[in-house]
Amino acid sequence: MIFGQIRRRLRGEPLLAPTGRDVLQYVGALYDAVTSPLASEAKQVQMVKRSMNYVGVGVDAGHHFIHAVQRAQIAPTSSASARRS
C-alpha cells in the first residue's frame, strides 16, 4: 500500500486513496510481520502502534483512526492471516 503510493507518485500517476478494507488488510499484515510469539502481547501491540503512527494520520481527516490505535492495549482477536484463510 505505502510503497505502491510512492511508486505511483514518482511515476507522476494519480494517487489512489486506500479503502477501509485496504487499511484493515495492511494493519493485519503489519501485525503478522512485526510480532513474535516470544514477545509479550503488550510489546507486540507497542511495535504495531509505532508503525501505525506513520500511516494512520492519512487514514481520516478527523484523526479518529490514529486516536483509536494510540489507545489500543491488546492485540486484535484475529490477524490478517486468519482472515485470509
BELJO-V19603 format. One record per run of one state. SS is the DSSP state (A for helix, B for strand, O for the rest). FROM is the first residue (numbers start at 1). LEN is the number of residues. If there is no record, write none. Layout:
((SS & FROM & LEN) (SS & FROM & LEN))
This chain:
((O & 1 & 1) (A & 2 & 9) (O & 11 & 9) (A & 20 & 15) (O & 35 & 6) (A & 41 & 16) (O & 57 & 7) (A & 64 & 8) (O & 72 & 8) (A & 80 & 5) (O & 85 & 1))
